[in-house]
């Protein structure tokens, strides 16, 4: 992986707490979208129109019933877990009349990290069924879709803060500082000084 100039990278988090203050002095622009797919799509679309970055680097926390807490996962496939129009004969996760596929895929860039599928939905997972997703969040699918439509490269790494179970809300908050440190280390590997 070749280093990328800081100005060419837009670093995206849903919340400032996920960055933990570790990105305040970076040369790359930062975007905090807010929680959920609608906020993420709106904020990223505006930022892309204003900045035209070469790469959108999405960092964020996630739950996983499959991967251990504290794992870093490069997400290369994104699905929307809460689009449900099955009564009309459309498969779960598929947006009717949308030309984009239900599963959005991006190239793998961090082979040292495990790779996985990220499922996004507008609810915090604490015991819900997550289908075939390795990690779950509330924004990544929307970010991937905006990048696909705007023809901007997208890369996403998730830090597993919890198991998506009934203690997920406590585990998520407790693990935010560790997630921020891990994200900064990856950023420093990717972005040229």
C-alpha positions as CSV (number, residue, x, y, z in Angstrom):
1,X,0.0,0.0,0.0
2,X,1.5,3.3,-1.1
3,X,1.2,6.3,1.3
4,X,-1.4,8.9,0.4
5,X,-1.0,12.6,0.8
6,X,-3.0,13.9,3.9
7,X,-5.0,16.4,1.9
8,X,-6.3,13.6,-0.4
9,X,-7.8,11.7,2.5
10,X,-11.1,12.6,4.2
11,X,-11.2,10.8,7.6
12,X,-14.8,10.0,8.6
13,X,-16.2,9.0,12.0
14,X,-19.8,9.0,13.1
15,X,-18.9,10.6,16.5
16,X,-16.0,12.6,17.9
17,X,-15.8,10.1,20.8
18,X,-14.7,7.5,18.3
19,X,-11.7,9.6,17.3
20,X,-10.8,10.3,21.0
21,X,-9.0,13.5,20.2
22,X,-6.2,11.6,18.4
23,X,-7.0,13.1,15.0
24,X,-7.1,16.8,16.0
25,X,-3.6,17.5,14.8
26,X,-3.7,15.6,11.5
27,X,-3.3,17.3,8.2
28,X,-6.2,15.3,6.7
29,X,-9.7,16.9,7.0
30,X,-12.0,15.2,9.5
31,X,-15.7,14.7,9.2
32,X,-18.1,13.7,12.0
33,X,-21.3,12.6,10.4
34,X,-23.6,12.0,13.3
35,X,-25.3,8.6,14.0
36,X,-27.3,6.7,11.4
37,X,-27.4,6.2,7.7
38,X,-29.3,9.4,6.9
39,X,-26.9,11.6,8.8
40,X,-23.9,9.8,7.3
41,X,-25.2,10.0,3.7
42,X,-26.1,13.7,4.1
43,X,-22.8,14.8,5.8
44,X,-20.5,12.8,3.4
45,X,-22.3,14.0,0.3
46,X,-21.8,17.6,1.3
47,X,-18.1,17.0,2.2
48,X,-17.4,15.2,-1.1
49,X,-19.0,18.0,-3.1
50,X,-16.9,20.6,-1.2
51,X,-13.6,18.8,-1.0
52,X,-13.4,16.1,-3.7
53,X,-11.1,13.8,-1.7
54,X,-9.2,11.0,-3.5
55,X,-10.1,8.6,-0.6
56,X,-12.8,8.5,2.1
57,X,-11.3,6.6,5.1
58,X,-14.2,5.5,7.3
59,X,-13.2,4.6,10.9
60,X,-15.8,3.5,13.4
61,X,-16.8,1.1,16.1
62,X,-18.9,-2.0,15.6
63,X,-20.5,-4.9,17.4
64,X,-19.8,-8.5,16.3
65,X,-21.2,-11.8,17.5
66,X,-18.4,-13.5,15.5
67,X,-15.2,-11.6,16.0
68,X,-13.5,-11.0,19.4
69,X,-13.8,-7.6,21.1
70,X,-10.8,-5.4,20.3
71,X,-10.4,-6.9,16.8
72,X,-9.7,-4.5,13.9
73,X,-11.6,-5.5,10.7
74,X,-11.2,-4.2,7.2
75,X,-14.6,-4.1,5.8
76,X,-14.7,-4.9,2.1
77,X,-18.4,-5.6,1.7
78,X,-21.3,-3.5,2.9
79,X,-25.0,-4.4,3.3
80,X,-28.1,-2.6,4.5
81,X,-29.7,-4.7,7.2
82,X,-32.9,-2.8,7.7
83,X,-34.2,-2.3,4.2
84,X,-37.1,-4.8,4.3
85,X,-39.7,-4.8,1.5
86,X,-40.0,-8.6,1.4
87,X,-43.8,-8.4,1.1
88,X,-43.2,-7.0,-2.4
89,X,-41.0,-9.9,-3.3
90,X,-37.7,-8.0,-2.9
91,X,-35.0,-9.8,-0.9
92,X,-34.1,-8.4,2.5
93,X,-31.5,-5.7,2.3
94,X,-32.3,-4.8,-1.3
95,X,-33.6,-1.3,-2.2
96,X,-36.4,-1.5,-4.8
97,X,-35.7,0.2,-8.1
98,X,-32.1,1.0,-7.2
99,X,-29.5,0.2,-9.9
100,X,-26.8,-0.4,-7.3
101,X,-26.4,-3.9,-6.0
102,X,-27.6,-4.8,-2.5
103,X,-24.0,-5.8,-1.5
104,X,-21.4,-3.0,-2.2
105,X,-17.9,-4.2,-2.4
106,X,-14.6,-2.3,-2.3
107,X,-11.0,-3.6,-2.9
108,X,-9.0,-5.0,0.0
109,X,-6.1,-2.7,1.0
110,X,-5.0,-3.9,4.5
111,X,-4.1,-7.6,4.1
112,X,-2.7,-7.8,7.6
113,X,-6.2,-7.2,9.0
114,X,-9.1,-9.7,8.9
115,X,-11.6,-8.8,6.3
116,X,-15.3,-8.8,6.8
117,X,-18.8,-7.8,5.8
118,X,-20.3,-4.9,7.6
119,X,-24.1,-4.7,8.0
120,X,-25.6,-1.2,8.7
121,X,-28.9,-0.5,10.2
122,X,-30.5,2.3,12.2
123,X,-30.6,0.4,15.5
124,X,-28.0,-0.4,18.1
125,X,-27.5,-4.2,18.1
126,X,-27.9,-5.8,21.5
127,X,-29.1,-9.3,20.8
128,X,-30.7,-8.8,17.3
129,X,-30.0,-11.3,14.5
130,X,-27.3,-9.9,12.3
131,X,-27.6,-12.4,9.4
132,X,-24.3,-13.2,7.7
133,X,-22.6,-10.0,8.8
134,X,-19.2,-10.1,10.5
135,X,-19.6,-6.7,12.1
136,X,-22.6,-4.3,12.5
137,X,-22.8,-0.6,12.7
138,X,-25.1,2.3,11.8
139,X,-23.3,4.2,9.0
140,X,-20.9,2.3,6.8
141,X,-23.3,1.1,4.1
142,X,-24.5,4.7,3.6
143,X,-20.8,5.9,3.3
144,X,-20.0,3.2,0.8
145,X,-23.1,4.0,-1.3
146,X,-22.3,7.7,-1.4
147,X,-18.7,7.0,-2.4
148,X,-19.9,4.6,-5.1
149,X,-22.3,7.2,-6.5
150,X,-19.8,10.0,-6.3
151,X,-16.9,7.8,-7.7
152,X,-14.6,8.3,-4.8
153,X,-12.5,5.5,-3.3
154,X,-13.8,4.2,0.0
155,X,-11.9,2.2,2.7
156,X,-13.4,1.2,6.0
157,X,-12.0,-0.2,9.2
158,X,-14.1,-1.2,12.2
159,X,-12.9,-1.7,15.8
160,X,-15.0,-4.4,17.5
161,X,-16.1,-2.8,20.8
162,X,-18.7,-5.3,21.8
163,X,-20.4,-8.6,21.0
164,X,-23.7,-7.1,20.0
165,X,-25.3,-8.6,23.0
166,X,-27.2,-7.3,26.1
167,X,-24.0,-5.7,27.5
168,X,-23.1,-4.0,24.2
169,X,-23.9,-0.5,25.4
170,X,-21.5,-0.7,28.4
171,X,-18.7,-2.4,26.4
172,X,-19.0,0.1,23.5
173,X,-18.4,3.1,25.8
174,X,-15.6,1.5,27.7
175,X,-13.7,0.5,24.6
176,X,-13.8,3.9,22.7
177,X,-10.3,5.0,23.8
178,X,-8.7,1.8,22.6
179,X,-10.5,2.1,19.3
180,X,-9.2,5.7,18.8
181,X,-5.6,4.6,19.4
182,X,-5.9,1.7,16.9
183,X,-7.4,4.0,14.3
184,X,-4.6,6.5,14.6
185,X,-2.0,3.8,14.2
186,X,-3.6,2.7,11.0
187,X,-3.9,6.3,9.7
188,X,-0.2,6.8,10.3
189,X,0.6,3.7,8.2
190,X,-1.6,4.9,5.3
191,X,-1.0,8.6,5.1
192,X,2.3,10.2,4.1
193,X,3.8,12.4,6.8
